[in-house]
Amino acid sequence: MTEKIYKNIDTACLRAGYEPGNGEANLPPITQSTTFTYESTDQVAELFNLNDPGFFYTRLGNPTVDALEQRVAALDGGVGAVATGSGQAANLLAIVNIAKAGEHIVALNNIYGGTFNLANKIIKDFGIDSTFVSVNNFDELEEAIKDNTKLIIGESLANPKADVLDIEKYAEIAHKHNIPLILDNTLATPALLRPIEHGCDIVTYSSSKYLDGHAAAMGGIIVDSGNFDWSRGDYEQLTKPDESYHGLVFTDHFGNSAYAARLRTVGLRDLGTIQSPVNAFLTLLGLDTLALRMERHSKNALEVAEFLENSDYVESVSYPFLKSSQSYDLANKYLKGGSGVLSFCIKGDRDSATRFIESLELIRLAVHVADARSLALHPASSTHRQLSDENLNEVGIFPNLIRLSIGIENSEDIIADIKQALEKACGDR
């Protein structure tokens, strides 16, 4: 993590992770190179033996990507971070870094559809079993944890229904069973919520979303809190000799950053899920304005949610800072703002939802979320299409549910567009 500690996150968004020297570039430069040159074989050997820090091949580390990693680690209050090629890659590595065939994980059933499929099918093909539990149902969580459970994974603020997780309670239960809590903080970002401060052990991001903020760069990030004691559980990947590094023990060699070190030196080395220097540079540019953008996203989204809640064409609205929301108390406990994502059920059926989306003029139909521009999507036929009808009903992804990602345009223009689209979709009812 960067040596300088910035008291306010607004400043850290601009300054953490990179400090130019005299006559150096004010922005972290794009180091568009796969390889780095050294003068002696001993130097390279020490790099490969993990005894010296440095860059020797971009698959394991790159100066531009390193600046991004350091900045996000600083924003979240972690001991280190590892950037990946996508948010899905981040969640995959976060799991397989400590779970292997014959072991088990617990996942929240309201996670993003791609992550649901990852936990429900892909890692099962790797031999890792999974159990899904309802959000904030702690009795169900306790019953799901087994002797071979290696982690609990969920989202701090869920996509698309914006349920808020009771992080402290989940952390308490996880730590009672000597397992870590891993949370995807993509929608909240560290500008609105720092999960590590509430007991979370590992934080993941799709940096393609709000961290970039402009739909320009694919990427993911994993942040290691450095707080979990891996010796308390059965985590032999970190606590026993690694033959591929001549018997090195990660917890002995790297101390409280052992998890992040193994992510890089084994996960990135062997699976190759790296982030490109150009994408890291674009994400760093996005981070400059993260705190400002999240404030505006949150303000606009609350205004839209309140408008929808009072519309005769709307059945229900999900947004954490609505006083009617089941998440309202938790939102006030954990969040500085509700972020820009909300969902609502239009009065009618799937066809009504389709007519609404196709009637929008300012808001764009796009398979994305957390953009500076407002976007709309029908989750049941897109982001959550991998789920069965039973799974969709369990997590409340109904045929008439619409997800809105509210941007930073003027809120009057956004609401006017929603109003006219609702009238076209439902005006004859």
C-alpha positions as CSV (number, residue, x, y, z in Angstrom):
1,M,0.0,0.0,0.0
2,T,1.1,3.6,-0.6
3,E,3.2,5.1,2.2
4,K,1.1,8.2,2.4
5,I,-2.2,7.9,4.3
6,Y,-4.9,10.4,3.2
7,K,-7.5,11.2,5.8
8,N,-10.3,11.9,3.3
9,I,-11.3,9.5,0.5
10,D,-11.9,12.4,-1.9
11,T,-8.1,13.2,-1.7
12,A,-7.1,9.5,-1.8
13,C,-9.0,9.0,-5.0
14,L,-6.7,11.4,-6.7
15,R,-3.4,10.9,-4.9
16,A,-3.0,7.4,-3.4
17,G,-0.8,4.8,-5.0
18,Y,1.4,7.1,-7.1
19,E,3.8,9.8,-6.0
20,P,5.8,11.3,-8.9
21,G,9.4,12.3,-8.4
22,N,11.1,15.4,-9.6
23,G,10.5,15.8,-13.3
24,E,8.3,12.6,-13.6
25,A,4.9,12.3,-15.1
26,N,2.0,13.7,-13.0
27,L,-0.1,10.8,-14.0
28,P,1.0,7.2,-13.7
29,P,2.4,6.4,-17.2
30,I,1.2,3.5,-19.3
31,T,4.0,1.0,-19.2
32,Q,3.0,-0.9,-22.3
33,S,5.6,-3.6,-22.1
34,T,5.4,-7.3,-21.4
35,T,8.9,-7.6,-20.1
36,F,11.5,-5.7,-18.0
37,T,15.3,-5.7,-18.4
38,Y,17.9,-6.7,-15.7
39,E,21.7,-6.7,-15.6
40,S,22.3,-10.0,-13.8
41,T,20.8,-13.5,-13.5
42,D,21.0,-13.3,-9.7
43,Q,18.6,-10.3,-9.8
44,V,16.1,-12.2,-11.9
45,A,16.5,-15.3,-9.7
46,E,15.6,-13.3,-6.6
47,L,12.5,-11.9,-8.3
48,F,11.4,-15.4,-9.2
49,N,12.1,-16.6,-5.7
50,L,9.9,-13.8,-4.4
51,N,12.7,-12.4,-2.3
52,D,12.9,-9.0,-4.1
53,P,10.0,-6.8,-5.2
54,G,10.0,-5.7,-8.8
55,F,8.6,-6.3,-12.3
56,F,9.8,-9.0,-14.6
57,Y,6.8,-10.0,-16.6
58,T,3.5,-8.2,-16.9
59,R,1.4,-11.3,-16.2
60,L,2.6,-11.0,-12.6
61,G,3.0,-7.2,-12.2
62,N,3.3,-4.0,-14.2
63,P,4.0,-0.4,-13.0
64,T,0.8,1.0,-14.3
65,V,-1.3,-1.9,-12.9
66,D,0.6,-1.6,-9.6
67,A,-0.4,2.1,-9.2
68,L,-4.0,1.1,-9.6
69,E,-3.6,-1.8,-7.1
70,Q,-2.0,0.5,-4.6
71,R,-4.7,3.2,-5.0
72,V,-7.6,0.8,-4.5
73,A,-5.9,-0.9,-1.5
74,A,-5.5,2.5,0.0
75,L,-9.1,3.5,-0.6
76,D,-10.3,0.3,1.0
77,G,-7.8,0.2,3.9
78,G,-6.2,-3.1,2.8
79,V,-2.6,-4.3,2.9
80,G,-2.6,-5.0,-0.8
81,A,-4.6,-5.5,-3.9
82,V,-4.4,-7.6,-7.1
83,A,-5.9,-6.4,-10.4
84,T,-7.5,-8.9,-12.8
85,G,-9.0,-8.9,-16.3
86,S,-12.6,-8.6,-15.2
87,G,-14.8,-8.7,-12.1
88,Q,-15.7,-12.3,-12.8
89,A,-12.0,-13.2,-12.8
90,A,-11.6,-11.4,-9.5
91,N,-14.4,-13.4,-7.8
92,L,-13.1,-16.7,-9.3
93,L,-9.5,-16.0,-8.0
94,A,-10.8,-14.9,-4.7
95,I,-12.5,-18.3,-4.2
96,V,-9.9,-20.7,-5.7
97,N,-7.0,-18.9,-3.9
98,I,-8.2,-20.7,-0.7
99,A,-10.7,-23.4,-1.7
100,K,-9.9,-26.6,-3.6
101,A,-11.6,-29.7,-4.8
102,G,-13.5,-31.5,-2.0
103,E,-14.2,-28.3,-0.2
104,H,-17.3,-26.1,0.2
105,I,-18.3,-22.5,0.1
106,V,-21.5,-20.6,1.2
107,A,-22.9,-17.9,-1.1
108,L,-25.7,-15.4,-0.8
109,N,-28.5,-16.2,-3.2
110,N,-29.0,-12.5,-4.2
111,I,-25.6,-12.1,-5.9
112,Y,-25.2,-11.0,-9.5
113,G,-26.3,-13.6,-12.0
114,G,-22.8,-14.3,-13.4
115,T,-21.4,-14.8,-9.9
116,F,-24.4,-17.0,-9.1
117,N,-23.5,-19.2,-12.1
118,L,-19.8,-19.2,-11.1
119,A,-20.7,-20.5,-7.6
120,N,-23.6,-22.8,-8.7
121,K,-21.9,-24.5,-11.7
122,I,-18.3,-23.5,-12.7
123,I,-16.6,-24.1,-9.3
124,K,-18.6,-27.3,-8.9
125,D,-16.9,-28.4,-12.1
126,F,-13.6,-27.7,-10.2
127,G,-14.9,-30.0,-7.4
128,I,-15.8,-27.2,-5.0
129,D,-19.3,-27.5,-3.6
130,S,-21.6,-24.6,-2.8
131,T,-24.7,-23.8,-0.7
132,F,-26.8,-20.7,-1.3
133,V,-28.5,-18.9,1.6
134,S,-31.0,-16.1,1.8
135,V,-29.7,-12.6,2.5
136,N,-29.6,-11.6,6.1
137,N,-31.1,-15.0,7.3
138,F,-28.5,-15.9,9.9
139,D,-30.1,-19.1,11.1
140,E,-30.0,-20.4,7.5
141,L,-26.3,-19.3,7.2
142,E,-25.3,-21.2,10.4
143,E,-27.0,-24.3,9.1
144,A,-25.2,-24.1,5.8
145,I,-21.7,-23.9,7.2
146,K,-19.9,-27.3,7.2
147,D,-16.6,-28.6,8.6
148,N,-15.1,-28.1,5.1
149,T,-16.5,-24.7,4.4
150,K,-13.7,-22.3,3.4
151,L,-15.5,-19.0,2.9
152,I,-18.7,-17.0,2.8
153,I,-19.2,-14.8,-0.3
154,G,-21.8,-12.2,-1.0
155,E,-22.3,-8.6,-2.1
156,S,-22.4,-5.6,0.2
157,L,-25.0,-3.9,-2.0
158,A,-26.7,-6.4,-4.3
159,N,-27.3,-6.2,-8.0
160,P,-30.1,-5.4,-9.1
161,K,-32.4,-5.2,-6.0
162,A,-29.9,-3.1,-3.9
163,D,-30.3,-5.2,-0.7
164,V,-27.8,-4.1,2.0
165,L,-25.9,-6.9,3.7
166,D,-25.5,-6.7,7.5
167,I,-21.7,-7.0,7.2
168,E,-20.8,-7.0,10.9
169,K,-23.2,-9.9,11.6
170,Y,-21.8,-11.9,8.7
171,A,-18.3,-11.2,9.7
172,E,-19.1,-12.3,13.3
173,I,-20.5,-15.6,12.1
174,A,-17.7,-16.2,9.6
175,H,-15.0,-15.6,12.2
176,K,-16.7,-17.8,14.8
177,H,-16.2,-20.6,12.3
178,N,-12.7,-19.5,11.4
179,I,-13.5,-18.7,7.8
180,P,-13.2,-15.4,5.9
181,L,-15.9,-13.2,4.6
182,I,-15.5,-12.1,1.0
183,L,-17.7,-9.3,-0.3
184,D,-18.2,-7.9,-3.8
185,N,-18.3,-4.1,-3.2
186,T,-18.8,-3.1,-6.8
187,L,-22.0,-1.1,-6.5
188,A,-21.1,0.7,-3.2
189,T,-17.4,1.4,-4.0
190,P,-15.1,2.5,-1.2
191,A,-16.5,6.0,-1.6
192,L,-19.7,4.9,0.0
193,L,-18.7,1.9,2.0
194,R,-15.4,0.4,3.2
195,P,-16.3,-3.2,4.1
196,I,-13.0,-3.9,5.9
197,E,-13.9,-1.4,8.6
198,H,-16.9,-3.6,9.4
199,G,-15.1,-7.0,9.6
200,C,-14.9,-8.1,6.0
201,D,-11.7,-9.9,5.1
202,I,-11.5,-9.8,1.3
203,V,-13.2,-7.2,-1.0
204,T,-13.7,-7.7,-4.7
205,Y,-14.7,-5.3,-7.5
206,S,-15.7,-5.3,-11.1
207,S,-13.6,-2.2,-11.8
208,S,-15.4,-2.0,-15.1
209,K,-18.3,-0.4,-13.2
210,Y,-18.1,2.6,-11.0
211,L,-14.3,2.6,-10.4
212,D,-13.8,3.2,-14.1
213,G,-17.2,4.9,-14.4
214,H,-17.3,5.5,-18.1
215,A,-17.7,2.0,-19.6
216,A,-14.2,2.2,-21.1
217,A,-12.1,-0.4,-19.4
218,M,-12.7,-4.1,-18.4
219,G,-11.1,-5.1,-15.1
220,G,-11.4,-6.5,-11.6
221,I,-9.7,-5.9,-8.3
222,I,-9.3,-8.1,-5.1
223,V,-8.3,-6.3,-1.9
224,D,-6.8,-8.2,1.0
225,S,-7.6,-6.7,4.4
226,G,-4.6,-8.4,6.0
227,N,-6.7,-9.0,9.1
228,F,-7.7,-12.7,8.8
229,D,-5.5,-15.2,10.7
230,W,-5.1,-18.1,8.2
231,S,-3.5,-20.3,10.7
232,R,-6.8,-20.6,12.6
233,G,-8.4,-22.6,9.8
234,D,-7.3,-25.3,7.4
235,Y,-5.8,-23.1,4.6
236,E,-2.8,-25.2,3.5
237,Q,-2.3,-23.2,0.3
238,L,-1.1,-20.4,2.6
239,T,0.3,-22.1,5.6
240,K,2.1,-25.1,4.2
241,P,5.2,-25.3,1.8
242,D,4.5,-24.5,-1.8
243,E,6.5,-26.9,-4.0
244,S,6.3,-24.5,-7.0
245,Y,8.3,-22.0,-4.9
246,H,10.8,-24.4,-3.4
247,G,8.9,-24.9,-0.2
248,L,8.1,-21.3,0.5
249,V,5.3,-20.8,3.1
250,F,3.2,-17.8,2.2
251,T,2.2,-16.8,5.7
252,D,5.8,-17.1,6.9
253,H,7.3,-15.2,4.0
254,F,4.6,-12.5,3.5
255,G,3.0,-12.2,6.9
256,N,-0.5,-10.5,6.8
257,S,-0.4,-10.0,3.0
258,A,-0.1,-13.8,2.3
259,Y,-3.5,-14.0,0.6
260,A,-2.7,-11.2,-1.8
261,A,0.8,-12.5,-2.5
262,R,-0.6,-15.9,-3.4
263,L,-3.2,-14.4,-5.6
264,R,-0.5,-12.8,-7.7
265,T,2.2,-15.4,-7.7
266,V,0.0,-18.4,-8.2
267,G,-3.4,-17.1,-9.4
268,L,-2.1,-14.6,-12.0
269,R,1.0,-16.7,-12.8
270,D,-1.0,-19.9,-13.6
271,L,-4.4,-18.7,-14.7
272,G,-3.2,-15.5,-16.5
273,T,-6.3,-13.4,-15.6
274,I,-4.4,-10.2,-15.8
275,Q,-5.5,-6.6,-16.3
276,S,-3.9,-4.7,-19.2
277,P,-1.8,-1.6,-18.5
278,V,-4.1,0.6,-20.7
279,N,-7.2,-0.5,-18.8
280,A,-5.4,0.2,-15.5
281,F,-4.6,3.7,-16.7
282,L,-8.2,4.3,-17.8
283,T,-9.4,3.1,-14.4
284,L,-7.0,5.3,-12.6
285,L,-8.5,8.3,-14.5
286,G,-12.0,7.2,-13.5
287,L,-10.9,6.9,-9.8
288,D,-9.9,10.6,-9.8
289,T,-13.6,11.5,-9.8
290,L,-15.1,8.5,-8.0
291,A,-16.1,10.3,-4.8
292,L,-17.7,13.2,-6.7
293,R,-19.6,10.8,-9.1
294,M,-20.9,8.5,-6.3
295,E,-22.4,11.5,-4.5
296,R,-24.2,12.6,-7.7
297,H,-25.2,9.0,-8.6
298,S,-26.7,8.6,-5.1
299,K,-28.6,11.9,-5.2
300,N,-30.1,11.3,-8.6
301,A,-31.1,7.7,-7.9
302,L,-32.9,8.6,-4.7
303,E,-34.9,11.3,-6.6
304,V,-35.8,8.7,-9.3
305,A,-36.7,6.1,-6.7
306,E,-39.0,8.6,-4.9
307,F,-40.6,9.5,-8.2
308,L,-41.2,5.8,-9.1
309,E,-42.6,5.0,-5.7
310,N,-45.3,7.7,-6.2
311,S,-46.1,6.6,-9.8
312,D,-49.5,4.9,-10.6
313,Y,-47.6,2.7,-13.1
314,V,-45.2,1.1,-10.7
315,E,-45.9,-1.9,-8.4
316,S,-42.8,-1.7,-6.2
317,V,-39.4,0.0,-6.0
318,S,-36.1,-1.3,-4.5
319,Y,-33.6,1.3,-3.3
320,P,-32.0,1.2,0.1
321,F,-32.5,4.9,1.1
322,L,-36.3,4.8,0.5
323,K,-37.9,4.9,3.9
324,S,-40.1,2.0,2.8
325,S,-37.1,-0.2,2.0
326,Q,-36.3,-3.3,4.2
327,S,-32.7,-2.2,3.9
328,Y,-33.3,1.4,5.1
329,D,-31.8,0.9,8.6
330,L,-28.8,-1.1,7.3
331,A,-28.3,1.5,4.6
332,N,-28.1,4.3,7.2
333,K,-25.7,2.1,9.3
334,Y,-23.2,1.2,6.5
335,L,-23.6,3.5,3.5
336,K,-22.8,7.1,2.8
337,G,-25.1,7.0,-0.2
338,G,-27.3,4.5,-2.0
339,S,-25.3,4.3,-5.2
340,G,-27.0,4.7,-8.6
341,V,-28.6,1.3,-9.1
342,L,-32.2,0.6,-8.4
343,S,-34.9,-1.7,-9.6
344,F,-38.7,-1.5,-9.9
345,C,-41.6,-3.7,-10.9
346,I,-43.7,-2.1,-13.6
347,K,-47.5,-2.7,-13.4
348,G,-48.0,-5.4,-16.0
349,D,-46.0,-8.3,-17.4
350,R,-42.8,-8.9,-19.3
351,D,-44.2,-7.1,-22.4
352,S,-44.9,-4.0,-20.3
353,A,-41.3,-4.0,-19.1
354,T,-40.1,-4.4,-22.7
355,R,-42.3,-1.5,-23.9
356,F,-41.0,0.7,-21.1
357,I,-37.4,0.0,-22.0
358,E,-37.9,0.4,-25.7
359,S,-39.7,3.7,-25.1
360,L,-36.8,5.4,-23.3
361,E,-35.1,8.2,-25.2
362,L,-32.4,9.5,-22.9
363,I,-31.7,6.4,-20.9
364,R,-30.0,3.7,-23.0
365,L,-30.6,0.0,-23.1
366,A,-27.2,-1.5,-22.4
367,V,-25.9,-4.7,-20.7
368,H,-23.9,-2.7,-18.2
369,V,-24.3,-0.9,-14.9
370,A,-22.6,1.9,-13.0
371,D,-21.9,4.2,-16.0
372,A,-21.8,8.0,-15.9
373,R,-24.7,7.8,-18.3
374,S,-28.1,6.4,-17.3
375,L,-28.9,2.8,-18.5
376,A,-31.8,0.4,-18.3
377,L,-32.0,-3.4,-18.5
378,H,-34.3,-6.3,-18.1
379,P,-32.4,-8.7,-15.7
380,A,-34.6,-11.8,-16.2
381,S,-33.6,-12.0,-19.8
382,S,-30.0,-10.7,-19.6
383,T,-27.8,-10.5,-16.5
384,H,-29.7,-13.2,-14.6
385,R,-30.6,-15.4,-17.6
386,Q,-28.4,-18.2,-16.2
387,L,-30.8,-18.6,-13.3
388,S,-33.7,-21.1,-13.4
389,D,-37.3,-19.7,-13.0
390,E,-37.2,-21.1,-9.5
391,N,-33.9,-19.3,-8.7
392,L,-35.3,-16.1,-10.2
393,N,-38.4,-16.2,-8.0
394,E,-36.4,-16.9,-4.9
395,V,-34.3,-13.8,-5.3
396,G,-37.2,-11.6,-6.6
397,I,-36.1,-11.2,-10.2
398,F,-39.6,-11.1,-11.7
399,P,-40.5,-10.9,-15.4
400,N,-41.8,-7.3,-14.9
401,L,-38.7,-6.1,-13.0
402,I,-36.5,-3.4,-14.6
403,R,-33.0,-2.4,-13.5
404,L,-32.0,1.3,-13.8
405,S,-28.5,2.5,-13.5
406,I,-28.9,6.2,-12.8
407,G,-26.2,8.4,-14.2
408,I,-24.9,11.8,-13.5
409,E,-27.1,13.7,-16.0
410,N,-29.5,16.3,-14.6
411,S,-32.1,14.4,-12.6
412,E,-35.0,16.4,-14.1
413,D,-34.1,15.1,-17.6
414,I,-33.8,11.5,-16.3
415,I,-37.2,11.6,-14.5
416,A,-38.9,13.2,-17.6
417,D,-37.7,10.4,-19.7
418,I,-38.9,7.7,-17.3
419,K,-42.3,9.5,-17.0
420,Q,-42.9,9.5,-20.7
421,A,-41.8,5.9,-21.1
422,L,-44.1,4.7,-18.3
423,E,-47.0,6.5,-20.0
424,K,-46.3,4.8,-23.3
425,A,-45.8,1.4,-21.7
426,C,-48.8,1.5,-19.3
427,G,-50.9,4.6,-20.3
428,D,-53.7,2.5,-21.7
429,R,-54.2,0.5,-18.5
